[in-house]
Amino acid sequence: MKDKALLRGQILGHLKLYSDLGVRYVGSSAAGKRSSAQKSQKRELAIPPEPKAAAPHPAPRIRVNTSMFDEAPSGEESLGAILGDLNDCRRCKLAPGRTNLVFGSGNPHAELMFVGEAPGADEDAQGLPFVGRAGHLLTRIIEAIGMRRDEVYICNILKCRPPGNRNPELDEIASCEQFLFRQIAAIKPKVICALGAFGAQTLLKTTETIGRLRGHLMDYRGAKFMATFHPAYLLRNPNEKRKVWEDMQIIRDYLLSLRNSDKS
Ligand code: SF4
């Protein structure tokens, strides 16, 4: 009985998210009666399978803990070594204003890596990336493609919070981006997903709008790159959730195709 109630709650939670993301079809006995155009649209909006693990997903507990990053093939840099190099970093003018340096959290061997712009107030207070409302929405987006938050890796371009959440400045990016690039080299993700226009433009060294950058995979540092809207932007503009859902489906399908080709 308890299990049924838990399952029912989980299903309702997923349906709410799919609805938020603009998904209109969640399977129906009437599907066979739809026109071919509707069927095609349904395929486009196919719902990912439920994640296998039915248990609740605990939030990652990493703050500044190097012990979990100690696996790296010889000759390659580990996340722990990068964090050790950052140490009490004073390389740019953001250092004096931070409460915590926000290095990143998640699976050090993740296939999928999310990169935001910089920590906000919640992240600065907790030393973890993407917490608070935007972080909660990111967790739901990850779960919508059948993954758990602790399966992916999440970090920012800047590791310290800009005052008043202003945009990062060029000298700050120049000082800090090397650490992100080293994180990418250590993790070797299959897909890097930049969250927000500023992060995508900074990584791609472009002034193209997020509207033109999103929606397709690009080659980037040995991985595929997807730009999409920042969860904080989605909280203010919920109508854009549908576009993020489309971007996430592209990522999910690409990762599935890699896994299938590994099996064959
Ligand atoms: S933002 Fe980066 S470079 Fe600047 S102090 Fe923080 S860790 Fe160092």
py3Dmol code that shows the C-alpha trace and the ligand (Angstrom):
import py3Dmol

protein = """\
ATOM      1  CA  MET A   1       0.000   0.000   0.000  1.00  0.00           C
ATOM      2  CA  LYS A   2       2.839   2.297   1.022  1.00  0.00           C
ATOM      3  CA  ASP A   3       4.736   1.338  -2.166  1.00  0.00           C
ATOM      4  CA  LYS A   4       1.684   2.114  -4.276  1.00  0.00           C
ATOM      5  CA  ALA A   5       1.323   5.541  -2.706  1.00  0.00           C
ATOM      6  CA  LEU A   6       5.040   6.224  -3.279  1.00  0.00           C
ATOM      7  CA  LEU A   7       4.791   5.109  -6.912  1.00  0.00           C
ATOM      8  CA  ARG A   8       1.657   7.194  -7.439  1.00  0.00           C
ATOM      9  CA  GLY A   9       3.431  10.260  -6.015  1.00  0.00           C
ATOM     10  CA  GLN A  10       6.433   9.713  -8.277  1.00  0.00           C
ATOM     11  CA  ILE A  11       4.277   9.274 -11.374  1.00  0.00           C
ATOM     12  CA  LEU A  12       2.322  12.433 -10.569  1.00  0.00           C
ATOM     13  CA  GLY A  13       5.581  14.312 -10.039  1.00  0.00           C
ATOM     14  CA  HIS A  14       6.918  13.226 -13.432  1.00  0.00           C
ATOM     15  CA  LEU A  15       3.649  14.037 -15.192  1.00  0.00           C
ATOM     16  CA  LYS A  16       3.704  17.520 -13.642  1.00  0.00           C
ATOM     17  CA  LEU A  17       7.236  18.089 -14.898  1.00  0.00           C
ATOM     18  CA  TYR A  18       6.411  16.837 -18.406  1.00  0.00           C
ATOM     19  CA  SER A  19       3.437  19.157 -18.385  1.00  0.00           C
ATOM     20  CA  ASP A  20       5.660  22.032 -17.249  1.00  0.00           C
ATOM     21  CA  LEU A  21       8.040  21.192 -20.069  1.00  0.00           C
ATOM     22  CA  GLY A  22       5.275  21.424 -22.628  1.00  0.00           C
ATOM     23  CA  VAL A  23       4.750  17.695 -23.230  1.00  0.00           C
ATOM     24  CA  ARG A  24       1.206  17.122 -24.431  1.00  0.00           C
ATOM     25  CA  TYR A  25       1.036  13.350 -25.013  1.00  0.00           C
ATOM     26  CA  VAL A  26       1.864  10.774 -22.391  1.00  0.00           C
ATOM     27  CA  GLY A  27       0.712   7.656 -24.207  1.00  0.00           C
ATOM     28  CA  SER A  28      -2.949   6.931 -24.826  1.00  0.00           C
ATOM     29  CA  SER A  29      -5.143   4.125 -26.019  1.00  0.00           C
ATOM     30  CA  ALA A  30      -6.446   6.585 -28.582  1.00  0.00           C
ATOM     31  CA  ALA A  31      -3.019   6.939 -30.131  1.00  0.00           C
ATOM     32  CA  GLY A  32      -3.808   4.478 -32.892  1.00  0.00           C
ATOM     33  CA  LYS A  33      -6.707   6.648 -34.069  1.00  0.00           C
ATOM     34  CA  ARG A  34      -4.631   9.809 -34.497  1.00  0.00           C
ATOM     35  CA  SER A  35      -3.669  11.236 -37.854  1.00  0.00           C
ATOM     36  CA  SER A  36      -0.161  10.608 -39.162  1.00  0.00           C
ATOM     37  CA  ALA A  37       0.786  14.235 -38.412  1.00  0.00           C
ATOM     38  CA  GLN A  38      -0.285  13.799 -34.819  1.00  0.00           C
ATOM     39  CA  LYS A  39       1.593  10.509 -34.618  1.00  0.00           C
ATOM     40  CA  SER A  40       4.696  12.239 -35.899  1.00  0.00           C
ATOM     41  CA  GLN A  41       4.304  14.958 -33.277  1.00  0.00           C
ATOM     42  CA  LYS A  42       3.837  12.330 -30.609  1.00  0.00           C
ATOM     43  CA  ARG A  43       7.079  10.619 -31.641  1.00  0.00           C
ATOM     44  CA  GLU A  44       8.845  13.950 -31.374  1.00  0.00           C
ATOM     45  CA  LEU A  45       7.542  14.315 -27.839  1.00  0.00           C
ATOM     46  CA  ALA A  46       8.178  10.732 -26.817  1.00  0.00           C
ATOM     47  CA  ILE A  47       8.431  10.438 -23.083  1.00  0.00           C
ATOM     48  CA  PRO A  48      11.627   8.937 -21.742  1.00  0.00           C
ATOM     49  CA  PRO A  49      11.226   5.737 -19.769  1.00  0.00           C
ATOM     50  CA  GLU A  50      10.884   6.068 -16.038  1.00  0.00           C
ATOM     51  CA  PRO A  51      14.241   5.954 -14.297  1.00  0.00           C
ATOM     52  CA  LYS A  52      14.795   2.422 -13.003  1.00  0.00           C
ATOM     53  CA  ALA A  53      15.665   3.484  -9.478  1.00  0.00           C
ATOM     54  CA  ALA A  54      12.377   4.157  -7.765  1.00  0.00           C
ATOM     55  CA  ALA A  55      14.015   5.336  -4.550  1.00  0.00           C
ATOM     56  CA  PRO A  56      14.286   9.082  -3.891  1.00  0.00           C
ATOM     57  CA  HIS A  57      17.504  10.603  -5.197  1.00  0.00           C
ATOM     58  CA  PRO A  58      19.640  12.146  -2.483  1.00  0.00           C
ATOM     59  CA  ALA A  59      21.292  15.465  -3.299  1.00  0.00           C
ATOM     60  CA  PRO A  60      25.052  15.222  -3.737  1.00  0.00           C
ATOM     61  CA  ARG A  61      26.868  15.928  -0.519  1.00  0.00           C
ATOM     62  CA  ILE A  62      30.123  17.180  -1.938  1.00  0.00           C
ATOM     63  CA  ARG A  63      31.440  20.520  -0.815  1.00  0.00           C
ATOM     64  CA  VAL A  64      35.180  20.872  -0.984  1.00  0.00           C
ATOM     65  CA  ASN A  65      36.096  17.241  -0.554  1.00  0.00           C
ATOM     66  CA  THR A  66      38.939  15.948  -2.661  1.00  0.00           C
ATOM     67  CA  SER A  67      38.679  12.324  -1.551  1.00  0.00           C
ATOM     68  CA  MET A  68      36.025  11.344  -4.092  1.00  0.00           C
ATOM     69  CA  PHE A  69      38.093  12.648  -6.988  1.00  0.00           C
ATOM     70  CA  ASP A  70      41.176  10.542  -6.433  1.00  0.00           C
ATOM     71  CA  GLU A  71      40.658   8.154  -9.335  1.00  0.00           C
ATOM     72  CA  ALA A  72      42.459   9.205 -12.472  1.00  0.00           C
ATOM     73  CA  PRO A  73      44.451   7.063 -14.867  1.00  0.00           C
ATOM     74  CA  SER A  74      48.149   7.733 -14.479  1.00  0.00           C
ATOM     75  CA  GLY A  75      49.302  10.714 -16.487  1.00  0.00           C
ATOM     76  CA  GLU A  76      45.868  12.324 -16.329  1.00  0.00           C
ATOM     77  CA  GLU A  77      44.838  15.022 -13.919  1.00  0.00           C
ATOM     78  CA  SER A  78      42.171  14.192 -11.331  1.00  0.00           C
ATOM     79  CA  LEU A  79      39.482  16.559 -10.117  1.00  0.00           C
ATOM     80  CA  GLY A  80      41.139  16.384  -6.719  1.00  0.00           C
ATOM     81  CA  ALA A  81      44.394  17.713  -8.179  1.00  0.00           C
ATOM     82  CA  ILE A  82      42.517  20.585  -9.840  1.00  0.00           C
ATOM     83  CA  LEU A  83      40.738  21.419  -6.607  1.00  0.00           C
ATOM     84  CA  GLY A  84      44.033  21.243  -4.770  1.00  0.00           C
ATOM     85  CA  ASP A  85      45.501  23.704  -7.250  1.00  0.00           C
ATOM     86  CA  LEU A  86      42.553  26.066  -6.700  1.00  0.00           C
ATOM     87  CA  ASN A  87      42.947  25.788  -2.944  1.00  0.00           C
ATOM     88  CA  ASP A  88      42.159  29.197  -1.434  1.00  0.00           C
ATOM     89  CA  CYS A  89      42.243  30.822  -4.869  1.00  0.00           C
ATOM     90  CA  ARG A  90      42.958  34.564  -4.997  1.00  0.00           C
ATOM     91  CA  ARG A  91      43.602  34.798  -8.722  1.00  0.00           C
ATOM     92  CA  CYS A  92      40.859  37.350  -9.371  1.00  0.00           C
ATOM     93  CA  LYS A  93      38.971  40.114  -7.599  1.00  0.00           C
ATOM     94  CA  LEU A  94      36.014  37.865  -6.685  1.00  0.00           C
ATOM     95  CA  ALA A  95      37.935  36.048  -3.963  1.00  0.00           C
ATOM     96  CA  PRO A  96      37.418  38.533  -1.100  1.00  0.00           C
ATOM     97  CA  GLY A  97      33.619  38.536  -1.500  1.00  0.00           C
ATOM     98  CA  ARG A  98      32.993  34.806  -1.530  1.00  0.00           C
ATOM     99  CA  THR A  99      31.733  32.703   1.350  1.00  0.00           C
ATOM    100  CA  ASN A 100      32.560  29.403  -0.353  1.00  0.00           C
ATOM    101  CA  LEU A 101      34.383  28.499  -3.491  1.00  0.00           C
ATOM    102  CA  VAL A 102      31.950  26.413  -5.593  1.00  0.00           C
ATOM    103  CA  PHE A 103      34.026  23.855  -7.439  1.00  0.00           C
ATOM    104  CA  GLY A 104      31.383  21.463  -8.796  1.00  0.00           C
ATOM    105  CA  SER A 105      29.557  18.302  -7.788  1.00  0.00           C
ATOM    106  CA  GLY A 106      28.492  14.985  -9.203  1.00  0.00           C
ATOM    107  CA  ASN A 107      29.954  11.972 -10.942  1.00  0.00           C
ATOM    108  CA  PRO A 108      33.668  12.443 -11.759  1.00  0.00           C
ATOM    109  CA  HIS A 109      33.168  10.104 -14.752  1.00  0.00           C
ATOM    110  CA  ALA A 110      29.904  11.632 -15.952  1.00  0.00           C
ATOM    111  CA  GLU A 111      28.744  11.252 -19.543  1.00  0.00           C
ATOM    112  CA  LEU A 112      26.812  14.496 -19.205  1.00  0.00           C
ATOM    113  CA  MET A 113      28.226  17.700 -17.735  1.00  0.00           C
ATOM    114  CA  PHE A 114      26.235  20.883 -17.082  1.00  0.00           C
ATOM    115  CA  VAL A 115      28.059  24.201 -17.021  1.00  0.00           C
ATOM    116  CA  GLY A 116      26.472  27.371 -15.692  1.00  0.00           C
ATOM    117  CA  GLU A 117      27.823  30.848 -15.440  1.00  0.00           C
ATOM    118  CA  ALA A 118      28.725  31.513 -11.802  1.00  0.00           C
ATOM    119  CA  PRO A 119      27.462  30.728  -8.293  1.00  0.00           C
ATOM    120  CA  GLY A 120      24.531  32.713  -6.915  1.00  0.00           C
ATOM    121  CA  ALA A 121      23.725  33.510  -3.311  1.00  0.00           C
ATOM    122  CA  ASP A 122      22.501  30.012  -2.385  1.00  0.00           C
ATOM    123  CA  GLU A 123      25.467  28.366  -4.065  1.00  0.00           C
ATOM    124  CA  ASP A 124      27.906  30.734  -2.385  1.00  0.00           C
ATOM    125  CA  ALA A 125      26.337  29.994   1.001  1.00  0.00           C
ATOM    126  CA  GLN A 126      26.396  26.207   0.562  1.00  0.00           C
ATOM    127  CA  GLY A 127      29.497  25.722  -1.590  1.00  0.00           C
ATOM    128  CA  LEU A 128      27.469  23.655  -4.063  1.00  0.00           C
ATOM    129  CA  PRO A 129      26.399  24.448  -7.632  1.00  0.00           C
ATOM    130  CA  PHE A 130      22.751  24.813  -8.667  1.00  0.00           C
ATOM    131  CA  VAL A 131      20.931  24.665  -5.362  1.00  0.00           C
ATOM    132  CA  GLY A 132      17.785  26.649  -4.560  1.00  0.00           C
ATOM    133  CA  ARG A 133      14.800  26.861  -6.926  1.00  0.00           C
ATOM    134  CA  ALA A 134      16.816  26.881 -10.145  1.00  0.00           C
ATOM    135  CA  GLY A 135      18.828  23.921  -8.925  1.00  0.00           C
ATOM    136  CA  HIS A 136      15.665  22.031  -8.046  1.00  0.00           C
ATOM    137  CA  LEU A 137      14.333  22.628 -11.557  1.00  0.00           C
ATOM    138  CA  LEU A 138      17.641  21.421 -13.046  1.00  0.00           C
ATOM    139  CA  THR A 139      17.316  18.210 -11.001  1.00  0.00           C
ATOM    140  CA  ARG A 140      13.832  17.639 -12.434  1.00  0.00           C
ATOM    141  CA  ILE A 141      15.068  18.305 -15.969  1.00  0.00           C
ATOM    142  CA  ILE A 142      17.848  15.724 -15.492  1.00  0.00           C
ATOM    143  CA  GLU A 143      15.335  13.196 -14.154  1.00  0.00           C
ATOM    144  CA  ALA A 144      13.046  13.875 -17.128  1.00  0.00           C
ATOM    145  CA  ILE A 145      15.645  12.259 -19.413  1.00  0.00           C
ATOM    146  CA  GLY A 146      15.904   9.223 -17.159  1.00  0.00           C
ATOM    147  CA  MET A 147      19.054  10.197 -15.299  1.00  0.00           C
ATOM    148  CA  ARG A 148      19.782  11.019 -11.682  1.00  0.00           C
ATOM    149  CA  ARG A 149      21.463  14.209 -10.551  1.00  0.00           C
ATOM    150  CA  ASP A 150      24.327  12.262  -9.017  1.00  0.00           C
ATOM    151  CA  GLU A 151      25.010  10.598 -12.402  1.00  0.00           C
ATOM    152  CA  VAL A 152      25.902  13.904 -14.072  1.00  0.00           C
ATOM    153  CA  TYR A 153      28.470  16.553 -13.196  1.00  0.00           C
ATOM    154  CA  ILE A 154      27.444  20.153 -12.529  1.00  0.00           C
ATOM    155  CA  CYS A 155      29.694  23.198 -12.259  1.00  0.00           C
ATOM    156  CA  ASN A 156      30.109  26.806 -13.376  1.00  0.00           C
ATOM    157  CA  ILE A 157      32.604  28.773 -15.400  1.00  0.00           C
ATOM    158  CA  LEU A 158      33.430  30.953 -12.392  1.00  0.00           C
ATOM    159  CA  LYS A 159      33.939  29.306  -9.036  1.00  0.00           C
ATOM    160  CA  CYS A 160      33.165  32.392  -6.942  1.00  0.00           C
ATOM    161  CA  ARG A 161      30.038  34.517  -6.801  1.00  0.00           C
ATOM    162  CA  PRO A 162      30.120  37.916  -8.546  1.00  0.00           C
ATOM    163  CA  PRO A 163      28.725  40.609  -6.239  1.00  0.00           C
ATOM    164  CA  GLY A 164      24.984  41.128  -6.611  1.00  0.00           C
ATOM    165  CA  ASN A 165      24.905  38.291  -9.179  1.00  0.00           C
ATOM    166  CA  ARG A 166      26.223  40.639 -11.857  1.00  0.00           C
ATOM    167  CA  ASN A 167      27.632  39.142 -15.060  1.00  0.00           C
ATOM    168  CA  PRO A 168      31.178  37.817 -14.837  1.00  0.00           C
ATOM    169  CA  GLU A 169      33.809  40.196 -16.202  1.00  0.00           C
ATOM    170  CA  LEU A 170      36.417  39.348 -18.799  1.00  0.00           C
ATOM    171  CA  ASP A 171      39.380  39.386 -16.414  1.00  0.00           C
ATOM    172  CA  GLU A 172      37.518  37.065 -14.020  1.00  0.00           C
ATOM    173  CA  ILE A 173      36.713  34.625 -16.826  1.00  0.00           C
ATOM    174  CA  ALA A 174      40.310  34.759 -18.049  1.00  0.00           C
ATOM    175  CA  SER A 175      41.550  33.883 -14.547  1.00  0.00           C
ATOM    176  CA  CYS A 176      39.042  31.117 -13.864  1.00  0.00           C
ATOM    177  CA  GLU A 177      38.121  29.340 -17.108  1.00  0.00           C
ATOM    178  CA  GLN A 178      41.328  27.271 -17.094  1.00  0.00           C
ATOM    179  CA  PHE A 179      39.910  25.325 -14.144  1.00  0.00           C
ATOM    180  CA  LEU A 180      36.722  24.508 -16.020  1.00  0.00           C
ATOM    181  CA  PHE A 181      38.729  23.331 -19.034  1.00  0.00           C
ATOM    182  CA  ARG A 182      40.793  21.123 -16.737  1.00  0.00           C
ATOM    183  CA  GLN A 183      37.579  19.733 -15.192  1.00  0.00           C
ATOM    184  CA  ILE A 184      36.323  18.905 -18.701  1.00  0.00           C
ATOM    185  CA  ALA A 185      39.632  17.187 -19.528  1.00  0.00           C
ATOM    186  CA  ALA A 186      39.508  15.169 -16.289  1.00  0.00           C
ATOM    187  CA  ILE A 187      35.860  14.086 -16.584  1.00  0.00           C
ATOM    188  CA  LYS A 188      35.825  13.553 -20.369  1.00  0.00           C
ATOM    189  CA  PRO A 189      32.045  13.923 -20.695  1.00  0.00           C
ATOM    190  CA  LYS A 190      30.298  12.808 -23.865  1.00  0.00           C
ATOM    191  CA  VAL A 191      28.059  15.882 -23.784  1.00  0.00           C
ATOM    192  CA  ILE A 192      28.566  19.324 -22.255  1.00  0.00           C
ATOM    193  CA  CYS A 193      25.373  21.297 -21.756  1.00  0.00           C
ATOM    194  CA  ALA A 194      25.844  25.025 -21.215  1.00  0.00           C
ATOM    195  CA  LEU A 195      23.067  26.573 -19.162  1.00  0.00           C
ATOM    196  CA  GLY A 196      22.227  30.115 -20.173  1.00  0.00           C
ATOM    197  CA  ALA A 197      23.279  32.550 -22.858  1.00  0.00           C
ATOM    198  CA  PHE A 198      26.243  33.965 -21.017  1.00  0.00           C
ATOM    199  CA  GLY A 199      27.779  30.577 -20.254  1.00  0.00           C
ATOM    200  CA  ALA A 200      27.273  29.335 -23.812  1.00  0.00           C
ATOM    201  CA  GLN A 201      28.665  32.518 -25.360  1.00  0.00           C
ATOM    202  CA  THR A 202      31.672  32.487 -23.046  1.00  0.00           C
ATOM    203  CA  LEU A 203      32.540  28.870 -23.760  1.00  0.00           C
ATOM    204  CA  LEU A 204      32.034  29.200 -27.508  1.00  0.00           C
ATOM    205  CA  LYS A 205      33.674  32.661 -27.674  1.00  0.00           C
ATOM    206  CA  THR A 206      30.744  33.992 -29.639  1.00  0.00           C
ATOM    207  CA  THR A 207      28.123  36.714 -29.428  1.00  0.00           C
ATOM    208  CA  GLU A 208      25.423  34.597 -31.106  1.00  0.00           C
ATOM    209  CA  THR A 209      22.116  34.570 -29.255  1.00  0.00           C
ATOM    210  CA  ILE A 210      21.054  31.558 -27.228  1.00  0.00           C
ATOM    211  CA  GLY A 211      18.146  31.222 -29.650  1.00  0.00           C
ATOM    212  CA  ARG A 212      20.604  30.486 -32.460  1.00  0.00           C
ATOM    213  CA  LEU A 213      23.026  28.430 -30.397  1.00  0.00           C
ATOM    214  CA  ARG A 214      20.505  26.048 -28.852  1.00  0.00           C
ATOM    215  CA  GLY A 215      18.703  23.154 -30.493  1.00  0.00           C
ATOM    216  CA  HIS A 216      21.648  21.241 -31.954  1.00  0.00           C
ATOM    217  CA  LEU A 217      24.865  19.510 -30.912  1.00  0.00           C
ATOM    218  CA  MET A 218      28.226  21.004 -31.770  1.00  0.00           C
ATOM    219  CA  ASP A 219      31.751  19.621 -31.414  1.00  0.00           C
ATOM    220  CA  TYR A 220      33.589  21.023 -28.419  1.00  0.00           C
ATOM    221  CA  ARG A 221      36.799  19.886 -26.699  1.00  0.00           C
ATOM    222  CA  GLY A 222      36.382  16.241 -27.653  1.00  0.00           C
ATOM    223  CA  ALA A 223      32.703  16.186 -26.658  1.00  0.00           C
ATOM    224  CA  LYS A 224      29.355  17.317 -28.039  1.00  0.00           C
ATOM    225  CA  PHE A 225      28.090  20.678 -26.884  1.00  0.00           C
ATOM    226  CA  MET A 226      24.505  21.800 -26.360  1.00  0.00           C
ATOM    227  CA  ALA A 227      23.426  25.260 -25.298  1.00  0.00           C
ATOM    228  CA  THR A 228      20.080  25.691 -23.626  1.00  0.00           C
ATOM    229  CA  PHE A 229      18.237  28.103 -21.364  1.00  0.00           C
ATOM    230  CA  HIS A 230      19.276  28.559 -17.739  1.00  0.00           C
ATOM    231  CA  PRO A 231      16.830  27.081 -15.183  1.00  0.00           C
ATOM    232  CA  ALA A 232      16.604  30.489 -13.471  1.00  0.00           C
ATOM    233  CA  TYR A 233      15.442  31.958 -16.802  1.00  0.00           C
ATOM    234  CA  LEU A 234      12.846  29.179 -17.084  1.00  0.00           C
ATOM    235  CA  LEU A 235      11.456  30.112 -13.686  1.00  0.00           C
ATOM    236  CA  ARG A 236      10.816  33.602 -15.048  1.00  0.00           C
ATOM    237  CA  ASN A 237       9.762  32.417 -18.524  1.00  0.00           C
ATOM    238  CA  PRO A 238       7.990  29.067 -18.163  1.00  0.00           C
ATOM    239  CA  ASN A 239       6.860  29.140 -21.796  1.00  0.00           C
ATOM    240  CA  GLU A 240      10.456  28.386 -22.803  1.00  0.00           C
ATOM    241  CA  LYS A 241      10.471  25.052 -20.963  1.00  0.00           C
ATOM    242  CA  ARG A 242       9.341  23.301 -24.110  1.00  0.00           C
ATOM    243  CA  LYS A 243      12.562  24.350 -25.900  1.00  0.00           C
ATOM    244  CA  VAL A 244      14.685  23.003 -23.053  1.00  0.00           C
ATOM    245  CA  TRP A 245      12.761  19.735 -23.263  1.00  0.00           C
ATOM    246  CA  GLU A 246      13.594  19.555 -26.979  1.00  0.00           C
ATOM    247  CA  ASP A 247      17.281  20.195 -26.245  1.00  0.00           C
ATOM    248  CA  MET A 248      17.310  17.560 -23.527  1.00  0.00           C
ATOM    249  CA  GLN A 249      15.731  14.995 -25.834  1.00  0.00           C
ATOM    250  CA  ILE A 250      18.542  15.586 -28.330  1.00  0.00           C
ATOM    251  CA  ILE A 251      21.085  14.982 -25.562  1.00  0.00           C
ATOM    252  CA  ARG A 252      19.243  11.882 -24.333  1.00  0.00           C
ATOM    253  CA  ASP A 253      18.985  10.414 -27.832  1.00  0.00           C
ATOM    254  CA  TYR A 254      22.674  11.069 -28.528  1.00  0.00           C
ATOM    255  CA  LEU A 255      23.754   9.364 -25.296  1.00  0.00           C
ATOM    256  CA  LEU A 256      21.426   6.426 -26.023  1.00  0.00           C
ATOM    257  CA  SER A 257      22.886   6.081 -29.522  1.00  0.00           C
ATOM    258  CA  LEU A 258      26.409   5.956 -28.046  1.00  0.00           C
ATOM    259  CA  ARG A 259      25.396   3.284 -25.530  1.00  0.00           C
ATOM    260  CA  ASN A 260      23.721   1.233 -28.278  1.00  0.00           C
ATOM    261  CA  SER A 261      26.752   1.476 -30.536  1.00  0.00           C
ATOM    262  CA  ASP A 262      28.975   0.371 -27.611  1.00  0.00           C
ATOM    263  CA  LYS A 263      26.803  -2.751 -27.230  1.00  0.00           C
ATOM    264  CA  SER A 264      26.962  -3.735 -30.916  1.00  0.00           C
TER     265      SER A 264
END
"""
ligand_1 = """\
8
SF4
S 36.523 33.177 -9.535
Fe 38.024 31.613 -10.032
S 39.939 32.730 -10.407
Fe 38.563 34.122 -9.278
S 39.124 33.816 -7.137
Fe 37.395 32.442 -7.590
S 38.352 30.489 -8.121
Fe 39.947 32.070 -8.251
"""
view = py3Dmol.view(width=600, height=400)
view.addModel(protein, "pdb")
view.setStyle({"model": 0}, {"cartoon": {"style": "trace"}})
view.addModel(ligand_1, "xyz")
view.setStyle({"model": 1}, {"stick": {}})
view.zoomTo()
view.show()
